[in-house]
Amino acid sequence: MLVFIDESKSINIGRLRSLAFRTTTRQVKTIPESKGVNDPRPISLQFSPNVQEPIRSRIGYAFRVFAAVYDHAVVEDEEGTGAGVLRIYYGEVLSPQTGLDLFYVPALYHENVFADGGKPPRRLRYAGEEICLACGVDSSSGRPDWLGEIFLWLSSSYERNVSSRDRLGRIPYEQMIFAREGISPRKPHAALLMAWMENALDQGNAKEALPRAPSPISDAEHVVICSHDIDFYYVNRFTALVRLIKNLGVAIVHYRSRSFFFDNLKMTLQLLGGKRIGDYLPALRKAGGEHDFEYTVFVVARQGHRRDPNYRLEQIAGELSGAEEKGISVGVHGSYRSVIEDHTLAGETKVLSKFTGAKVLTNRQHWLRFSAHQVLFEEIERAELLADSTLGFSEAVGFRNGASFAFPPYNFSEERPCEFLEVPLVLMDGSLEAASRVLRRPPQELAEEVLGESRKYGWGGIGLIWHNPIEPLSVPAEINSVFWSCAKRTSKSREKWVSMNQFLTSCIGRYQNAGLLEGMQVEAKSH
């Protein structure tokens, strides 16, 4: 429980959940945690009396996520005045006569930040980076409302008032803040704000800097969650032939790629000669061992629409059998209609769990399809999932929530953190191809830019997904080559590519020290 206090009396508003935590135990391989390398620094938050609900809950949420990322242990009110505790005060400027030794954060966030469309964010430069501030700066102190700005990004507030949807029912990219205001999605804006606040806590105004958040694990400085959505798999020659013929049209009309056209023409001839085109998981498993990475495969458990995959679970049973022992975790790939129309994500999760013989913990929506954040989050909690990786772009690469770290989303209807962790999807093969084509930049350069920005400011917890990096069935071969090039370079940057379950096991303690996800239990298992 987290307790906030004001100057006159203690007020317990630390309810982290309105529902009981759901406890799910699952054994997965873990990364060694750091021991004695980064001792969490105690930190507390105090509110001015004039800061009321729901602002307190929202700012408290942003404060806890900041503490988790930068390895601060959140303390309660009876401990918050002890020696060595960083005490943050959120509200109006304190009078020097109070005698309180607090770090001041001006309360500039309010519920109507985006009323009537909102003002364009103010842009200023700090430590060589352009930082966007929707709430501006305090006129008396010159400080931004770091916590309010962080909340706006992590809570998806920049998208809450968008009413238009694309042809698939999703929030269109052109209506997001990046397209509307010309802000780069390849900058982790929330991470920049956290780094600025961390430096201000340490240095005050003495030096502009954006310190890197310390890693929670001992043998890696940066963590990437690697995954593969099984949107097509070889089950028979006919469906493979249909896919290849379709790809020939996609090569001409959509990708305008000679290599994609001729590669798929070649695979068509190989298919007719007896090769199982699309049967890629054995080769991927072998390559993962050679390059020392683990991954999650997301599997669709229900066919309810023509845009769902070509397979049924029983047709790929051999590849899913014993996946955990092979260093692979299995997540549910919520079917096309699972959230918007049919609300079947919980049922699909149960079907897949029964099929694999192990509790499924993670989700990503097929086609990244959802129409409203709140509905998606409610469906994930109803399915008792512990993590999701849907919040990404279908035609761009980068940080949709400004986050180069995992975080629990915010539930506006109950004014609380959600009960699961969101792993930002920052790189996807299809969106990398689209971004490269639109921006006219090499795909390898774009991928390195995004990964480099995450490494620069923190320890990661970001997701990437390549549907089939073995064969050019989803994207041209030059896009698949980016995956392998990045995988080969991980040792140079002390980076680990892990599965979703492995990430949960290794890093959940960092969030629980900050008072988040306190009911989540994931048991480690080596194999």
Secondary structure, 3 states (H helix, E strand, C coil): CCCEECCCCEECCCCCCCCCCCCCCCEECCCCECCCCCCCEEEEEEECCCCCCCHHHHHHHHHHHHHHHCCEEECCCCCCCCCCCEEEEEECCCCHHHCCCCEEEECCCCCCCCHHHCCCCEEEEECCEEEEECCCECCCCCCECHHHHHHHHHCCHHHCCCCCCCCCCCCCHHHCHHHHHCCCCCCCHHHHHHHHHHHHHHHCCCCCCCCCCCCCECCCCEEEEEEEEECCCCCCHHHHHHHHHHHHHHHHHHHCCHHHHHHHHHHHHHHHCCCCCCCCHHHHHHHHHHHCCCEEEEECCCCCCCCCCCCCHHHHHHHHCCCHHHCEEEEEEECCCCCCCCCCHHHHHHHHHHHHCCCCCEEEEHHHCCCCHHHHHHHHHHCCCCEECCCCCCCCCCCCCCCCCCECCEECCCCEECCCEECCEEEEHHHHHHHHHHHCCCHHHHHHHHHHHHHHHCCEEEEEECCCCCCCCCCCHHHHHHHHHHHHCHHHHCEEEECHHHHHHHHHHHHHCCCCCCCCCCEECCC
